[in-house]
Amino acid sequence: TEEQIEAAEGDFENSPALTEKEKCVLRWAELVTKNEAKHDEKCWEELKTYYNPQELIELTVVICHFNLMNRLNDTLQLELETPPPGMRSTKVPPERLGRYARDVLAGDN
């Protein structure tokens, strides 16, 4: 929901719009992004109550992938552009991306 998106972008820890599981995922994403995840055993243990080992790897790989892409684009000062007509694109329709994000947060496969 819009309220959840706003919460994730702001003070998510104190937001009633997010579940404890969603807050844990956001904490993990911040820790991975800041390269501090290895120092936070509490978050890791909490994540393990929600996800199995394969899901933990997948979640972390997705976070790392987006960090890589952001750093690459920022470092090279690349502007995102629309591909020419007829060219294949990896663009995902917003409704599919939203559905995927909800499924990941809910732990659905």
Kinemage of the C-alpha trace (Angstrom):
@kinemage 1
@onewidth
@group {chain A} dominant
@subgroup {mainchain}
@vectorlist {calphas} color= white
{ca thr a 1} P 0.000 0.000 0.000
{ca glu a 2} L 0.983 3.636 -0.290
{ca glu a 3} L 1.225 3.802 3.501
{ca gln a 4} L 3.702 0.914 3.547
{ca ile a 5} L 5.840 2.537 0.853
{ca glu a 6} L 5.945 5.794 2.807
{ca ala a 7} L 6.826 3.875 5.974
{ca ala a 8} L 9.641 1.989 4.237
{ca glu a 9} L 11.106 5.254 2.973
{ca gly a 10} L 10.826 7.002 6.347
{ca asp a 11} L 10.838 5.959 9.989
{ca phe a 12} L 9.871 2.369 9.290
{ca glu a 13} L 10.833 1.125 12.759
{ca asn a 14} L 7.981 3.070 14.357
{ca ser a 15} L 5.417 2.603 11.623
{ca pro a 16} L 2.217 0.699 12.392
{ca ala a 17} L 1.817 0.131 8.617
{ca leu a 18} L 4.555 -2.524 8.557
{ca thr a 19} L 4.706 -5.932 10.173
{ca glu a 20} L 7.663 -6.986 12.292
{ca lys a 21} L 8.752 -9.227 9.419
{ca glu a 22} L 8.732 -6.299 6.960
{ca lys a 23} L 10.683 -4.152 9.427
{ca cys a 24} L 13.239 -6.933 9.812
{ca val a 25} L 13.733 -7.108 6.033
{ca leu a 26} L 14.228 -3.345 5.863
{ca arg a 27} L 16.737 -3.466 8.736
{ca trp a 28} L 18.604 -6.224 6.891
{ca ala a 29} L 18.631 -4.219 3.657
{ca glu a 30} L 20.090 -1.224 5.491
{ca leu a 31} L 22.712 -3.364 7.222
{ca val a 32} L 23.759 -5.026 3.957
{ca thr a 33} L 23.854 -1.670 2.164
{ca lys a 34} L 26.061 -0.152 4.877
{ca asn a 35} L 28.236 -3.318 4.954
{ca glu a 36} L 27.345 -3.808 8.625
{ca ala a 37} L 25.271 -6.996 8.384
{ca lys a 38} L 28.037 -9.253 9.684
{ca his a 39} L 28.035 -7.301 12.960
{ca asp a 40} L 24.321 -7.587 13.707
{ca glu a 41} L 23.624 -11.059 15.048
{ca lys a 42} L 20.235 -9.973 16.414
{ca cys a 43} L 18.860 -9.059 12.980
{ca trp a 44} L 20.313 -12.236 11.469
{ca glu a 45} L 18.670 -14.413 14.124
{ca glu a 46} L 15.344 -12.620 13.634
{ca leu a 47} L 15.545 -13.118 9.855
{ca lys a 48} L 16.031 -16.845 10.407
{ca thr a 49} L 12.657 -16.989 12.168
{ca tyr a 50} L 10.975 -15.788 8.963
{ca tyr a 51} L 13.062 -17.320 6.168
{ca asn a 52} L 14.804 -20.585 5.392
{ca pro a 53} L 18.506 -20.578 4.354
{ca gln a 54} L 17.771 -20.458 0.605
{ca glu a 55} L 15.367 -17.534 1.047
{ca leu a 56} L 17.955 -15.675 3.151
{ca ile a 57} L 20.487 -16.070 0.364
{ca glu a 58} L 17.992 -14.919 -2.278
{ca leu a 59} L 16.960 -11.898 -0.211
{ca thr a 60} L 20.575 -10.896 0.371
{ca val a 61} L 21.524 -11.399 -3.289
{ca val a 62} L 18.642 -9.144 -4.406
{ca ile a 63} L 19.741 -6.444 -1.948
{ca cys a 64} L 23.352 -6.751 -3.135
{ca his a 65} L 22.296 -6.648 -6.793
{ca phe a 66} L 20.444 -3.375 -6.350
{ca asn a 67} L 23.359 -1.929 -4.374
{ca leu a 68} L 25.716 -2.908 -7.201
{ca met a 69} L 23.508 -1.340 -9.852
{ca asn a 70} L 23.063 1.861 -7.852
{ca arg a 71} L 26.792 2.196 -7.211
{ca leu a 72} L 27.648 1.473 -10.835
{ca asn a 73} L 25.126 3.982 -12.175
{ca asp a 74} L 26.129 6.624 -9.632
{ca thr a 75} L 29.880 6.156 -10.153
{ca leu a 76} L 29.640 6.325 -13.921
{ca gln a 77} L 27.003 9.069 -13.690
{ca leu a 78} L 24.722 7.051 -15.931
{ca glu a 79} L 21.247 8.306 -16.577
{ca leu a 80} L 18.586 5.690 -17.008
{ca glu a 81} L 17.033 5.887 -20.440
{ca thr a 82} L 14.221 4.276 -22.349
{ca pro a 83} L 15.430 1.671 -24.855
{ca pro a 84} L 14.749 2.332 -28.548
{ca pro a 85} L 11.504 0.867 -29.951
{ca gly a 86} L 11.793 -2.843 -30.675
{ca met a 87} L 14.789 -3.366 -28.385
{ca arg a 88} L 14.359 -5.904 -25.618
{ca ser a 89} L 14.144 -4.367 -22.198
{ca thr a 90} L 14.395 -5.716 -18.693
{ca lys a 91} L 11.826 -3.189 -17.580
{ca val a 92} L 9.280 -4.809 -15.311
{ca pro a 93} L 5.755 -3.423 -15.198
{ca pro a 94} L 5.164 -1.679 -11.838
{ca glu a 95} L 2.262 -3.965 -10.925
{ca arg a 96} L 4.465 -7.072 -11.343
{ca leu a 97} L 7.287 -5.515 -9.352
{ca gly a 98} L 4.864 -4.495 -6.607
{ca arg a 99} L 3.377 -7.994 -6.519
{ca tyr a 100} L 6.882 -9.502 -6.339
{ca ala a 101} L 7.889 -7.161 -3.499
{ca arg a 102} L 4.730 -8.034 -1.563
{ca asp a 103} L 5.365 -11.757 -2.079
{ca val a 104} L 8.961 -11.436 -0.897
{ca leu a 105} L 7.904 -9.504 2.186
{ca ala a 106} L 5.142 -12.004 2.873
{ca gly a 107} L 7.478 -14.946 2.325
{ca asp a 108} L 5.316 -16.439 -0.445
{ca asn a 109} L 6.953 -18.440 -3.201
